[in-house]
Amino acid sequence: MIPASVPPVTSVGAPRLTAGFAEFGRLDLRDHEEVHGDFGPLTVAELMQLAELIQLRGRGGAGFPFARKVRAVYESARAKSLPTILVVNGTEGEPASWKDKALLTRGPHLILDGAALAAYALDAEEIVIGVSDDNVGEGSIAAALDERRMPVPTRIQVVPHRFISGEGGAMVRGINGLPHIPPGRKVRASDSGVGGLPTLLSNAETFAQLAIAARIGPYEYASVGTREEPGTVLLTVGGSAAQPAVVECPTGVPLKEVLRMCDAPTGQGVLTGGYHGKWISAEAAARAEVSRKSLTEVGGTLGAGIMLPLGDDTCGIGEVARVLQYMAGESAGQCGPCYLGLPNVARAAADIMTGAGGPDAVRAAVGVVRGRGACSHPDGTGRFAVSSLETFVEDIAAHLTRDGCGRPVKGVLPLPTTGAVGSRKLAVDWSRCDGHGLCAVVLPEMIKLDGNHFPAWPDIPVPPWLEFQARKAVGMCPALALRLTDGTPHGSAAPTPRRR
């Protein structure tokens, strides 16, 4: 059974990773073997050679060469005379990403095949498969394990569905029984990972790609895609797309072709790579191809394969401010630049919506956190923020020089489910409000007074770190005009449906 929340899956050209999805829905072991056929084991030398020939890189976002990871784990284990551990990272904590969950729910055996190949080659002691606690992929991968024998003991590790939980260091810490947050200092999993043992950790799609290559060989694998980046990739296309989907396509395919398949307007630009990625203009998106090289050349990034086009019917900087508030709330809270700095970045972006501050304030706030975090979260969030300033120039100018852009904030960039902390909005009953201004005193980080001394604030959810003050402002309103709603526009109490 495929969870209803997983978007449809389609392909440009003949599918590989997603082969059989259209015919079978979810592939059980028999369907999987019918579609993909059998494969044989590889030695560690053969595994590294295969990964090098197909230029396999991690598909979780960082794009680290897989062969180098395998070599580092193998050499570390041999030097220390220790066994190895293998970790499949299928957590996919980013709200905008669905590609790994599509594989977990519909093609779980392909992931397990890749993990089995690597574990056999490295003579691993154990395989650990990380999944989120969102009830999307756990049941499917558990059913797949029940259908087959793995070369080594294999277990599932469920982690909190948070943005930072899927970071490699956070994943290892969680498996080791520690909080699921990145470590305060850089520790290579290849040197000391699960249980202190050399650990090979990579993304679910990476192992699925390995399984495909082991079956068809490096030359057939490279028959599609570009010379520098052969094969196919999985993309999650969402945002303003009328038909959001997980799309498998060869590298080198024009990005505009993929977006057209999903009926995705690019009026204001496209977010590439997800919430640690970069915004590019509609013109850049029209020139780009689906590859790391091409997207980098136009100012974007492939990242975790997330493409979020933004149409003309929502406020661009408002969408950015929503995501920045969420990202600030996702801080592990273990270092000041992240815990204190990211809320400042979010506030600076929200100020633009009320006509205060400006791009320089956002850049200054990002400059404070850049390169100073205990993990990549501050840098990734800063990259997202700064690239938005370069993409939404006209939208920002409208907010700073006029009465705004005239577009509502529709919330087309996906965030976790409405009802969670940080999803509620401020609303006011204007028939009651007398312009006392007390709310702006209690909650100055969010509420400003307009020219007539009435309250004004950006049409975005109250961030988690301001919820207490927001409740206090509501409670202290002399006219009982201020209230909190469940993430709906000002003056409306009806909930706004959102994905996930």
C-alpha positions as CSV (number, residue, x, y, z in Angstrom):
1,M,0.0,0.0,0.0
2,I,1.5,3.4,-1.1
3,P,0.7,6.2,1.3
4,A,-1.5,8.8,-0.3
5,S,0.9,11.6,0.6
6,V,3.6,10.4,-1.8
7,P,3.3,12.3,-5.1
8,P,2.9,10.5,-8.5
9,V,6.1,9.2,-10.1
10,T,6.9,9.7,-13.8
11,S,10.0,9.7,-16.1
12,V,11.6,11.3,-19.0
13,G,12.6,8.4,-21.3
14,A,12.8,4.8,-20.2
15,P,12.7,4.5,-16.4
16,R,15.5,2.7,-14.5
17,L,15.0,3.3,-10.7
18,T,11.3,3.7,-11.2
19,A,10.9,0.8,-13.7
20,G,7.8,-1.2,-12.9
21,F,6.1,1.5,-10.8
22,A,3.4,2.2,-13.5
23,E,2.7,-1.6,-13.9
24,F,2.9,-2.8,-10.3
25,G,2.6,0.2,-8.0
26,R,4.8,-1.1,-5.3
27,L,7.2,-3.9,-6.3
28,D,7.3,-6.8,-4.0
29,L,10.3,-9.2,-4.3
30,R,8.8,-11.2,-7.1
31,D,7.8,-8.1,-9.1
32,H,11.2,-6.6,-8.4
33,E,13.1,-9.6,-9.7
34,E,10.8,-9.8,-12.8
35,V,11.5,-6.1,-13.6
36,H,15.2,-5.9,-12.7
37,G,16.5,-9.4,-12.9
38,D,19.3,-10.9,-10.8
39,F,22.8,-9.6,-9.9
40,G,26.0,-11.1,-8.5
41,P,28.2,-10.0,-5.6
42,L,31.2,-7.7,-6.0
43,T,34.6,-7.6,-4.3
44,V,35.5,-4.3,-2.6
45,A,37.9,-3.5,-5.6
46,E,35.1,-4.2,-8.1
47,L,32.7,-2.1,-6.1
48,M,35.0,0.9,-6.1
49,Q,35.8,0.4,-9.8
50,L,32.1,0.3,-10.7
51,A,31.4,3.4,-8.7
52,E,34.3,5.3,-10.3
53,L,33.4,4.2,-13.8
54,I,29.8,5.5,-13.4
55,Q,31.0,8.6,-11.4
56,L,28.5,7.8,-8.7
57,R,28.0,10.6,-6.2
58,G,25.9,10.8,-3.1
59,R,22.3,11.8,-3.9
60,G,21.5,13.3,-0.5
61,G,22.7,16.8,-1.4
62,A,26.5,17.0,-0.8
63,G,27.4,15.0,-3.9
64,F,30.4,13.3,-2.4
65,P,32.0,10.6,-4.7
66,F,30.8,7.2,-3.5
67,A,34.0,5.4,-4.4
68,R,36.0,7.7,-2.1
69,K,33.6,6.9,0.7
70,V,34.0,3.2,0.2
71,R,37.8,3.5,0.0
72,A,38.0,5.6,3.2
73,V,35.8,3.0,5.2
74,Y,37.8,0.1,3.8
75,E,41.2,1.5,4.6
76,S,40.1,2.7,8.0
77,A,38.7,-0.7,9.0
78,R,41.8,-2.5,7.7
79,A,44.2,-0.1,9.5
80,K,42.4,-0.6,12.8
81,S,41.5,-4.3,12.3
82,L,37.8,-3.4,12.9
83,P,34.6,-4.5,11.3
84,T,32.5,-2.0,9.3
85,I,28.9,-0.8,9.5
86,L,26.7,0.3,6.6
87,V,24.0,3.0,7.0
88,V,21.3,3.7,4.4
89,N,20.0,7.2,5.0
90,G,16.3,7.3,3.9
91,T,15.1,9.9,6.4
92,E,14.5,12.7,3.9
93,G,13.6,15.2,6.6
94,E,13.3,18.2,4.2
95,P,9.5,18.9,3.8
96,A,10.0,19.6,0.0
97,S,11.6,16.3,-0.8
98,W,9.9,13.0,-1.8
99,K,12.3,11.1,-4.1
100,D,13.7,8.8,-1.4
101,K,10.2,8.1,0.0
102,A,9.0,7.2,-3.5
103,L,11.8,4.6,-3.6
104,L,11.1,3.4,-0.1
105,T,7.4,3.0,-0.7
106,R,7.5,1.7,-4.2
107,G,10.9,0.2,-5.0
108,P,12.3,-0.8,-1.6
109,H,14.2,-3.9,-2.9
110,L,16.3,-1.8,-5.2
111,I,17.6,0.1,-2.1
112,L,18.2,-3.2,-0.3
113,D,20.1,-4.6,-3.3
114,G,22.5,-1.7,-3.3
115,A,23.0,-2.0,0.5
116,A,23.6,-5.7,0.2
117,L,26.2,-5.2,-2.5
118,A,28.2,-2.7,-0.5
119,A,27.8,-4.7,2.8
120,Y,29.1,-7.9,1.1
121,A,32.0,-6.1,-0.5
122,L,33.1,-4.5,2.8
123,D,32.3,-7.6,4.9
124,A,30.1,-5.3,7.1
125,E,28.9,-6.4,10.5
126,E,25.5,-4.8,10.2
127,I,23.2,-2.7,7.9
128,V,21.1,0.1,9.5
129,I,18.3,1.7,7.5
130,G,17.3,5.1,8.7
131,V,13.7,6.2,8.1
132,S,11.6,9.1,9.4
133,D,8.9,8.7,12.0
134,D,6.3,10.1,9.6
135,N,4.9,6.6,8.8
136,V,5.7,6.9,5.1
137,G,8.5,4.5,4.4
138,E,9.0,2.3,7.4
139,G,6.2,-0.2,6.7
140,S,7.3,-0.8,3.1
141,I,11.0,-1.3,3.9
142,A,10.1,-3.6,6.8
143,A,7.9,-5.7,4.5
144,A,10.7,-5.9,2.0
145,L,13.1,-7.2,4.6
146,D,10.6,-9.9,5.6
147,E,10.6,-11.1,2.0
148,R,14.4,-11.7,1.6
149,R,17.6,-12.6,3.2
150,M,20.3,-9.9,3.6
151,P,24.0,-10.8,3.7
152,V,24.4,-9.4,7.2
153,P,21.9,-8.5,10.0
154,T,19.8,-5.6,9.0
155,R,17.6,-3.4,11.1
156,I,15.5,-0.2,10.8
157,Q,16.3,2.9,12.8
158,V,13.4,5.4,13.1
159,V,14.4,9.0,13.6
160,P,12.4,12.2,14.2
161,H,11.1,13.8,11.1
162,R,13.1,17.0,11.3
163,F,15.2,18.9,8.8
164,I,18.5,18.3,10.6
165,S,17.8,14.6,11.6
166,G,19.0,13.4,8.2
167,E,22.4,15.1,8.4
168,G,25.1,12.4,8.4
169,G,26.5,13.1,11.9
170,A,23.0,13.4,13.3
171,M,22.1,10.1,11.8
172,V,25.1,8.4,13.4
173,R,24.4,10.0,16.8
174,G,20.8,8.8,16.7
175,I,21.8,5.3,15.9
176,N,24.3,5.4,18.8
177,G,21.4,6.4,21.2
178,L,22.3,10.1,21.4
179,P,20.0,13.0,20.4
180,H,19.4,13.2,16.7
181,I,21.3,16.4,16.1
182,P,24.6,17.0,14.3
183,P,27.7,16.6,16.4
184,G,29.4,19.8,17.7
185,R,32.6,18.9,15.8
186,K,33.3,17.2,12.5
187,V,33.7,13.5,12.9
188,R,34.2,11.3,9.8
189,A,31.9,8.3,9.8
190,S,34.5,6.4,7.9
191,D,36.8,6.8,11.0
192,S,34.3,6.5,13.8
193,G,30.6,6.0,13.1
194,V,28.0,3.6,14.5
195,G,29.4,2.1,17.7
196,G,32.7,3.8,17.0
197,L,33.3,1.6,13.9
198,P,34.2,2.7,10.4
199,T,30.8,3.4,8.8
200,L,29.7,3.7,5.2
201,L,26.8,6.1,5.2
202,S,25.0,7.2,2.0
203,N,21.6,8.2,0.7
204,A,18.8,5.7,-0.3
205,E,18.9,6.8,-4.0
206,T,22.7,6.3,-4.1
207,F,22.3,2.6,-3.1
208,A,19.5,2.2,-5.6
209,Q,21.7,3.7,-8.4
210,L,24.5,1.2,-7.4
211,A,22.1,-1.7,-7.7
212,I,21.1,-0.6,-11.3
213,A,24.8,-0.2,-12.3
214,A,25.7,-3.6,-10.9
215,R,23.0,-5.2,-13.1
216,I,23.5,-3.4,-16.4
217,G,27.2,-2.6,-16.2
218,P,29.0,0.8,-16.4
219,Y,28.8,1.1,-20.2
220,E,25.1,0.6,-20.4
221,Y,24.6,2.8,-17.4
222,A,26.4,5.6,-19.2
223,S,24.3,5.2,-22.4
224,V,22.1,7.9,-21.1
225,G,23.0,11.2,-19.4
226,T,26.0,13.4,-19.9
227,R,29.6,12.3,-20.1
228,E,30.6,14.0,-16.9
229,E,27.4,12.8,-15.0
230,P,26.1,9.6,-16.6
231,G,22.8,7.9,-15.8
232,T,19.5,9.3,-14.4
233,V,18.6,11.3,-11.4
234,L,15.4,11.6,-9.3
235,L,13.9,15.0,-8.9
236,T,11.1,16.2,-6.6
237,V,9.1,18.9,-8.5
238,G,6.7,20.9,-6.3
239,G,6.2,24.5,-5.5
240,S,3.7,26.1,-7.9
241,A,3.6,22.9,-10.1
242,A,0.0,22.0,-10.9
243,Q,1.0,18.4,-11.1
244,P,3.8,17.9,-8.5
245,A,5.7,14.6,-9.1
246,V,8.9,12.7,-8.5
247,V,10.5,12.6,-11.9
248,E,13.3,10.3,-13.1
249,C,15.2,11.8,-16.0
250,P,18.7,11.4,-17.6
251,T,21.2,14.1,-16.8
252,G,21.4,16.7,-19.5
253,V,17.7,16.9,-20.1
254,P,16.5,20.6,-20.2
255,L,15.1,21.6,-16.8
256,K,12.3,23.4,-18.6
257,E,11.2,20.1,-20.1
258,V,10.8,18.5,-16.7
259,L,8.9,21.6,-15.4
260,R,6.6,21.5,-18.4
261,M,5.8,17.9,-17.6
262,C,4.6,19.0,-14.2
263,D,2.7,22.0,-15.5
264,A,5.0,24.2,-13.4
265,P,5.1,28.0,-14.1
266,T,8.4,29.7,-13.4
267,G,7.3,33.3,-13.4
268,Q,9.3,34.4,-10.4
269,G,12.0,31.8,-10.4
270,V,12.9,28.3,-9.3
271,L,14.4,27.1,-6.0
272,T,17.0,24.5,-6.9
273,G,18.4,21.9,-4.4
274,G,15.9,22.6,-1.6
275,Y,16.0,24.8,1.5
276,H,19.8,24.6,1.6
277,G,19.9,25.3,-2.1
278,K,19.7,28.4,-4.4
279,W,17.1,30.4,-6.2
280,I,17.6,31.0,-9.9
281,S,15.6,33.3,-12.2
282,A,13.0,32.1,-14.8
283,E,15.5,33.0,-17.5
284,A,18.2,30.9,-15.9
285,A,15.8,28.0,-15.5
286,A,15.0,28.1,-19.2
287,R,18.7,27.7,-20.0
288,A,19.6,25.1,-17.4
289,E,20.0,21.3,-17.9
290,V,19.5,18.8,-15.1
291,S,23.0,18.2,-14.0
292,R,25.3,19.5,-11.3
293,K,27.5,21.3,-13.8
294,S,24.7,23.1,-15.7
295,L,22.8,24.2,-12.6
296,T,26.0,25.5,-11.0
297,E,26.7,27.5,-14.2
298,V,23.4,29.3,-14.0
299,G,23.8,30.0,-10.3
300,G,21.8,27.1,-8.9
301,T,22.6,23.7,-7.5
302,L,21.3,20.1,-7.9
303,G,21.5,19.4,-4.2
304,A,19.0,16.7,-3.2
305,G,17.2,16.9,-6.5
306,I,14.5,19.4,-5.3
307,M,13.0,21.8,-7.9
308,L,10.4,24.3,-6.6
309,P,9.2,26.7,-9.3
310,L,7.3,29.8,-8.1
311,G,4.5,31.2,-10.1
312,D,3.3,34.8,-10.2
313,D,0.3,34.3,-7.9
314,T,2.1,34.3,-4.6
315,C,4.4,36.7,-2.8
316,G,8.0,35.6,-3.4
317,I,9.7,37.2,-0.4
318,G,6.7,36.1,1.8
319,E,7.3,32.5,0.8
320,V,11.0,32.9,1.6
321,A,10.2,34.5,5.0
322,R,8.0,31.5,5.9
323,V,10.8,29.0,5.1
324,L,13.4,31.0,6.9
325,Q,11.2,31.0,10.0
326,Y,10.9,27.2,9.8
327,M,14.6,26.8,9.2
328,A,15.4,28.9,12.2
329,G,13.1,26.7,14.3
330,E,15.0,23.6,13.0
331,S,18.2,24.7,14.7
332,A,19.8,22.0,16.9
333,G,20.3,24.8,19.5
334,Q,23.9,23.8,20.2
335,C,25.8,26.8,18.8
336,G,25.1,30.5,19.0
337,P,25.5,31.4,15.3
338,C,22.7,29.0,14.5
339,Y,20.4,29.3,17.5
340,L,20.6,33.1,17.8
341,G,21.7,34.0,14.3
342,L,19.1,32.3,12.1
343,P,16.1,33.9,13.9
344,N,17.8,37.2,13.0
345,V,18.0,36.2,9.4
346,A,14.3,35.3,9.5
347,R,13.3,38.6,11.2
348,A,15.3,40.6,8.6
349,A,13.4,38.8,5.8
350,A,10.1,39.3,7.5
351,D,10.8,43.0,8.0
352,I,11.0,43.5,4.2
353,M,7.3,42.5,4.0
354,T,6.3,45.4,6.2
355,G,8.5,47.9,4.4
356,A,11.2,48.0,7.0
357,G,14.8,46.9,6.8
358,G,15.9,45.7,3.4
359,P,18.2,43.3,1.5
360,D,21.3,44.7,3.3
361,A,19.9,43.7,6.7
362,V,19.4,40.1,5.5
363,R,22.9,40.0,4.1
364,A,24.3,41.3,7.3
365,A,22.4,38.8,9.4
366,V,23.6,36.0,7.1
367,G,27.2,37.3,7.3
368,V,27.1,36.8,11.1
369,V,26.3,33.1,10.8
370,R,28.3,32.1,7.7
371,G,31.1,29.7,8.4
372,R,30.5,29.7,12.2
373,G,28.0,26.9,12.7
374,A,28.7,23.5,14.2
375,C,27.1,22.0,11.1
376,S,26.1,23.1,7.6
377,H,22.6,24.3,8.7
378,P,23.5,28.0,9.1
379,D,25.5,28.1,5.8
380,G,22.8,26.3,3.8
381,T,20.0,28.5,5.2
382,G,22.1,31.6,4.5
383,R,22.7,30.5,0.9
384,F,18.9,30.1,0.5
385,A,18.3,33.6,1.9
386,V,20.9,35.5,-0.1
387,S,20.0,33.9,-3.4
388,S,16.4,34.9,-2.9
389,L,17.5,38.6,-2.7
390,E,19.0,38.3,-6.1
391,T,15.9,36.6,-7.6
392,F,13.0,38.6,-6.1
393,V,14.4,42.0,-6.8
394,E,11.2,43.5,-8.1
395,D,9.1,41.9,-5.4
396,I,11.3,43.3,-2.7
397,A,11.3,46.8,-4.3
398,A,7.5,46.7,-4.2
399,H,7.4,46.0,-0.5
400,L,10.0,48.7,0.3
401,T,8.8,51.5,-2.0
402,R,5.1,50.8,-2.3
403,D,2.3,49.1,-0.3
404,G,3.6,45.7,-1.1
405,C,3.5,43.4,-4.2
406,G,-0.3,42.9,-4.0
407,R,0.0,39.2,-3.9
408,P,-1.0,37.0,-0.9
409,V,1.4,34.5,0.7
410,K,-0.2,31.2,-0.5
411,G,2.3,28.9,1.2
412,V,3.2,27.0,-2.0
413,L,6.7,26.1,-0.5
414,P,5.9,23.1,1.6
415,L,6.4,23.1,5.3
416,P,5.3,20.6,8.0
417,T,1.7,20.1,8.8
418,T,-0.5,22.9,9.9
419,G,-1.1,22.7,13.7
420,A,2.5,22.4,14.7
421,V,4.3,25.1,16.6
422,G,5.1,27.9,14.2
423,S,2.1,27.3,11.9
424,R,-0.3,29.8,13.6
425,K,-0.9,33.3,12.4
426,L,-1.9,36.6,14.0
427,A,-5.3,37.9,13.1
428,V,-7.2,41.0,14.2
429,D,-10.9,41.9,14.5
430,W,-10.8,45.4,13.0
431,S,-14.2,46.3,14.3
432,R,-12.7,46.0,17.8
433,C,-9.2,47.4,17.3
434,D,-8.7,50.9,18.7
435,G,-5.1,51.3,17.8
436,H,-3.8,51.1,21.4
437,G,-0.4,49.8,20.1
438,L,0.2,47.6,23.1
439,C,0.7,44.6,20.9
440,A,3.6,46.3,19.1
441,V,5.3,46.9,22.5
442,V,4.8,43.2,23.6
443,L,5.8,41.7,20.2
444,P,8.1,44.3,18.5
445,E,9.9,41.6,16.6
446,M,6.8,41.0,14.5
447,I,4.2,43.8,14.9
448,K,4.8,47.3,13.7
449,L,2.5,50.3,13.8
450,D,1.4,51.9,10.5
451,G,1.0,55.6,9.9
452,N,-2.3,55.6,11.7
453,H,-0.9,53.7,14.7
454,F,-2.7,50.5,13.9
455,P,-0.9,47.2,14.0
456,A,0.7,45.6,10.9
457,W,2.7,42.5,10.4
458,P,3.8,40.1,7.6
459,D,1.2,37.6,6.4
460,I,3.3,34.6,7.6
461,P,3.1,32.2,10.5
462,V,4.3,33.2,14.0
463,P,7.8,31.6,14.3
464,P,8.3,29.1,17.1
465,W,10.6,31.3,19.1
466,L,7.9,34.1,19.2
467,E,4.9,32.0,20.0
468,F,5.0,32.8,23.7
469,Q,5.2,36.5,23.1
470,A,2.4,36.3,20.5
471,R,0.1,34.6,23.1
472,K,1.1,37.3,25.6
473,A,0.2,40.1,23.1
474,V,-3.2,38.4,22.4
475,G,-3.9,38.2,26.2
476,M,-3.0,41.8,26.8
477,C,-4.9,43.4,24.0
478,P,-7.2,45.9,25.8
479,A,-9.9,45.7,23.0
480,L,-9.7,41.8,22.8
481,A,-9.2,42.4,19.0
482,L,-6.0,40.3,18.5
483,R,-6.0,36.5,18.2
484,L,-4.1,33.6,16.9
485,T,-5.6,31.5,14.1
486,D,-4.5,28.1,12.6
487,G,-2.3,29.4,9.8
488,T,-5.0,31.2,7.9
489,P,-5.1,34.8,6.4
490,H,-6.0,37.7,8.6
491,G,-9.6,37.7,9.7
492,S,-10.3,34.1,8.8
493,A,-10.5,31.1,11.0
494,A,-10.8,28.4,8.4
495,P,-7.7,26.1,8.2
496,T,-5.6,26.2,5.0
497,P,-4.8,22.7,3.7
498,R,-1.1,22.0,3.2
499,R,0.9,19.0,2.2
500,R,2.6,17.0,4.9
